[in-house]
Amino acid sequence: MVCTLLAAAVAGPVAAQDAQKLLENYGTVVTVYGQRIPVEEKQILNTTAGVTVITREAIQKMGATTIQQVLENLPGVVLHNITGNPVESSVDLRGFPDGTSMAVFLDGVRLNDIQDNSVRWDLIPIEDVERIEIYPGASGPLYGGGALAGVVNIVTRRDPGIPRLDLKGEAGSFGAREARTHASGSFGPWEFYATATQRHAKGWRENDGYRLDDGLVRLSYTPDSSNQLALLVKYSGGAISDPGSLTAQEMAQNPRQDPYNRYDGTRGREYLASLRYAFTPASGWTFSAQAYGRKQERDTLTTGRYGSGFLGSDQEDLQGLLADASRTWKRGPWSFAVSGGADLSSGTVNADGFYTDIYGQNKRPASRNDLSQHNSGAYLQGDLGWGSLHLVVGARSDRSAYGYSDLFSARNDRERVFRESTWRSGLLWHTGTWSSLFLTYSEGYRIPSVVELFAYPGFYSNPGLRSTRAGDWEGGWRYLKEGWRFSVTGFRMHMTDEVVYVLTHPKLFIGENMNVGRSTRKGVEAEAHLPLPAGFAFHLTGCYQESEVTAGPYAGHRLPMVPRGSGSAGFSWSNPDLSVELYGHWVGPQPLDNDLLNQRPDLPGYSTLDLSVRYAFRAVTVQGTVTNLLDRRFANRGITNGATDYFTPAYPQAVRFSFMWSF
């Protein structure tokens, strides 16, 4: 089931909730940062912003193989395949197609890259996901920097109860294979979940395969209803090939070819560990604390059409601490809630760059630098309720310190400290037993990346850059009753101090980044879910969005790679053993990447249709999926250099079958 949580206040007899600081599920609840909210329609109606929750049951019925495919079913979400390999597709939420303006968490541990805030979605097997929680819009007052587009929190799977073992095998088109072993269960106060997965594919295009190895162990101890200790350990590793883009002529000749990027790709490994303690006494207080660490090693080879290549080798190390507390109480017709917390993180990146040939050989040193980043932040939020009305106010303060060392040239060494404050306020009005209205204003910001600040001194980077800021208005209505769901949300976001590359010496093509950009994103998102007789259901989403540059050298033009319209429609039927889902997606035309003056023809719109059939009987589960059922041929990403346009061809029709035995 896909249900819409629209996050942060509770009315009537239910205590007020801080429903935007989503973190982790340690019970049968949607957990927020410091508080818990059961997934019930009455609770969903008591919130003041837009959050969507996608459950494991819904994910399984979709037959999705990546998290990006799941998110694609949400209103306003568009996928862009930058490298040519679909497992690396970036997620555009609210008109941010670069994939670096969203905060992503796994059980409360932030997954964003220290250098540019990007996300490696391929590191998380979809089978290990219990639930995905998505909050669109600026989220700085609760999550700090890098959450301009919104927040995605991924909650790992739980299977308490009688110990079980699952063995799964999968095979499909283009050499796709998957093998998975999963064990879980409970022993008194102890609960465990462990899994090992290997995913492999040869790919449709030349140099389009991947191999991904993943392991996850989760152990929790719950001695009583007030205390819980949980440990999460995860490993991911493998290699992904990147075939890149083609010209229109090359696509017409043979969209499977890869004439210039035959050896491009990424290989690496990541380790993650987290320990969390939660204490919930009967006095209305909730306390939680979490310590985590993340380490990543990655090598990326990028070549092109000129017979040369560049190999980047990075080692990232990050540690952090989180602590939160909250309390709720009532006094007559009034309800009150207050929550607050603090977080610390410290990370380093050691990066080496080499010029190479197209094979990644004959390496010649190009760059070598070290980056350190130290972040600290604290937030406080209050909720005041009276009858059917609620007011929510919150604020956060953050400090981020960069240290950059160029080991080839010490004169490029730099240090920067950013101090940012953000706030939010929201109103909620219950218009009936099963409906409510909300209006919210929230701020966000993004600190300039290390590349924008330091990496290319003299002709690109600018160590004096300020943070990009956002002010976001959200208003909406929702109706939820016994499986019927309708929601409409309007939004308007103003961006200031956006980083734009400005040519200071056009004849020499030399310039630098400057905070001269402004833009506006405004639109409407809608979702409807209609349960029908005899196990049938219909689901519909849609989004219309205008995204335009309002200041700087490109004022008056549309933002690249942001379509005005997109949507999805699904029709399903299910009984206790069998489920069938048919889903369609549509994305409208969009300006090409780098086409800041909108002078090139738009990337044409496209539509796809996917089918999934799942049958479970006793210990056996069989599933078949067909993506791009009608075998449409199109490109889902385009980029231009001003003279030539390049496109990433989308995958044709693909079939997968899986078999799982549980005992």
Secondary structure by P-SEA (a helix, b strand, c coil): cbbbbbbbbbccccccccccbbbbbcccccccccccccccaaaaaaccbbbbbbcaaaaaaaccccccccccccccbbbbbccccccbbbbbcccccccccbbbbcccccccccccccccccccccccccbbbbbccccccccccccccbbbbbbbbbbccccbbbbbbbbbccbbbbbbbbbbbbccccccccbbbbbbbccccccccbbbbbbbbbbbbbccccbbbbbbbbbbbbbbbbbbbbcaaaaaaccccccccccccccbbbbbbbbbbbbbccccbbbbbbbbbbbbbbbbbbbcccccbbbbbbbbbbbbcccccccccccccbbbbbbbbbbbbbbbbbbbbbbbccccccccccccbbbbbbbbbbbbbbbbbcccbbbbbbbbbbbbbbbbbccccccccbbbbbbbbbbcccccccccccccccccccccccccccccccccccccccccbbbbbbbbbbbbbbbbcccbbbbbbbbbbbbcccbbbbbccccccbbbbcccccccccbbbbbbbbbbccbbbbbbbbbbbbbbbcccccccccccccccccbbbbbbcccccbbbbbbbbbbccccccccccccccccccccbbbbbbbbbcccbbbbbbbccccbbbbbcbbbbcccbbbbbbcccbbbbbbbbbcc
